[in-house]
Amino acid sequence: MSELIEQQFDEAADQLVYNNAGTVHSGGAELEGDYVDTSGWRLRASWTRQRTREAGSDQQIGNSPVTLLKMHATLPVARHAARVGVEAQRVGTRRTLAGDTLAPHLLVGLTVQVDPPGSAWWLWGRVYNLFDRDYADPGGPEVVQDQLAQDGRQWRLQFGLRF
């Protein structure tokens, strides 16, 4: 890929700007599978391995994981009026702008959805980062920090009515 949009610092204007610059070379492979059982449970998984580097360099570009693994399983409960799902995502090592390497991390989420057939209401809840793991993402040129700590466990609850 060439002429990528990159955020750069324009010293004359004393601000960050976006320019078409840079060339990267990338290669890799991805495997993906999806299985749905006749009873209604479902399993999806994908695995990606890739290497992306700047032209003329042998070093992995920033915020580009070498491996990415995702797994998602859902199953119906309460006579299919509800579904429970578990999702896991493992992000491999990534480089920061300063050249440090962030350790891989595994995040797990849990989702419950209640949507009775023929009902006007639905309820959806999700817990993110179920095991409250500490992890960080690489910062960009617009922030002072090289690594940005991410939130721990969070939850979201939604209730809806159809009309």
N, C-alpha and C positions, 0 to 999 in steps of 0.2 A: 504494500500500500504506500502511496506517496501523496504528498501535499495534504497531510493530516491537519486537522484544525487543532492548534495548540495554544494554550494560554501562555503568554509571554509578558515580561515586564518591558514597557516602553519607557526608557529613561528620559527621553525628551519630553514626553507628556506626563511623566511621573505617575503612571497608572498601568494596570494590567489590561492587555488587549488580546484579541484572538487573531491569529495569523495562520495562513496555510503554510505549514513548514514540516519538515521531517519526513523520513521514510523508514518504514519498519518492514521486517520480513517475519512471517509467522507460518508455522506448520504444526500439525497435530492430528489428533484423532478423537472421535466421540462415539460412544456406544450408548444406546438408549433402549429401554424396554418398557412395555406397558401390558399388564395382565388384568383382565376383568373376569372374575369368577361368576358363575351362574347365580350364586347366592347374593351377589351384589358387592362383595369386597373387591378392592382394587389395589394393585401395587404398581407403582411407577418408579423407575430408577434411571439415572444417567451418570456416566463417568466421562470426564473430559481430561485430556492431557495435551498441553500445547506449549509451545515455546515461541515467544515473540521478542524480537530484539531489534534495536536500531541498526540501520544499514551501516556496515563497516565496524560493528561492535559484536562481541560475543556475549554481552551481558543482557540479561532479561530486562525488559523495560519495567518501569514502576507500575505498581498496582495491577499487575498481570499475573494471576496465580498460574503455577505450572499445572496443578491438578485441581479439579472441582468434582465433587461427588454429591449427588442429590438422591434422596430416597423419600417416597411419599406413599403412605398406606392409609386407606380409608375403609371403614366397614359400616354397613347399615345396622341400626339398632332400633328397638321399639317398633317392629313391623314396618321398617323403612320410613318411619316418620322422622327419624333423626340419623345423623351420620357422625362418626368420630374419626378424626384423622390425626396421624402423627407424621411429621416431616423432619428429616435430618439433612443438614447441609454441611459438608466439610470443605473448607476453602484452604488450599495449599499455601505454601510460603509465597510472600510477595515482597518486592523491594519498595522502599520509600524513596522520595526524591533525594534524601541525603545519602542513599546507598545502604541503609540498614536493611536487615531482613526481618520481616514479621513472621512469627511462628504460625503454623497452621492452626485453625480453630474449627471446632464442631459445634453447631448450634442445632437445638431440637425445639420444635414447636408442637403445640397440641391445639386442635380445633374441634369444637362441637357445634353442630348445626341442627336445629330443630325446625322442621318445615312440614307440618302435618298436611297430607294431601287434602285438597278442598278447603283448607283453612285460610282465613284472611291474614293471619299473622305468621311471623317467622322470628326466630331467635338465633343469633350467631355469636359465639364467643371464641376467643383465641388467646393463648398464652405464648408470647414470643420469648426466646431464650429461656426455655423452661428450667434449665439447671443453673441459671444465673452465672454464666461463664463470663470471665473478663477477656476482652479482646479489643483490638484496635484496627482501624483502617488507615492506609497511608493518607497523609494530608496533601493538599495541592499547593501550588505557588501562591494562592490567595490567602493562606493562613500561616500563622507563625509556627505552629506545631508541625513536626514531621510525622507524628503519629496521633491519630484522633481516637481517644477512648470512646467506645460505643456503650450504649445503655445496657443495663443488666436486664433482669426479668421485667417484662411488661405484659399487660393484658388489655384486651379490648372487648367490649360487649356491645352488640347492636340488636335493636329490636325494630321490627318493621311491620307495617300494615299495608295490605294491598287494597286499593279501592278504585 
